Amino acid sequence: MDMRERTQMKGRLKVVGKERRLPPDVEVAIFRVVQESLRNAERHSRGTRVGITMDFTEAECRLHVSDDGIGFALPARPSDFAMRGQLGLLGMQERVELVGGRFEVRSRPGNGTTLTVSIPSAGAGSGTAG
């Protein structure tokens, strides 16, 4: 609601599956990814909508954050985020990997951006994020 008041972007949160608590380091990592994703959408996307889906399965916890903004061209390698000044994306990737997860960015100019985080249930809690 705070973002909508500042930017006029509409947001949607959807929870799928049986919601459960996750290890504290995983919860912090997911919170920070969502926080940075919303900040990026607000600052850069020029979009009108942002959606967050949290999907709980027995095997993993999966987060999707999507916007309908202007998108951008992805670098050839994730490590190139830093060279392009996209430190927020690199930080999100590192935070997710610290808790045993996978981080994926999909974007194209003119087609918005989607971030996907997958954290296996068995591997959750294997690192610290804060």
PEFENSUL-V143284 format. One line per field, one symbol per residue. ss: DSSP state (~ for helix, > for strand, _ for the rest). Layout:
ss: ???
This chain:
ss: _~~~~~~__>>>>>>>_______~~~~~~~~~~~~~~~~~~~~~~___>>>>>>>>___>>>>>>>>____________~~~~___~~~~~~~~~~~~__>>>>>>>_____>>>>>>>>__________
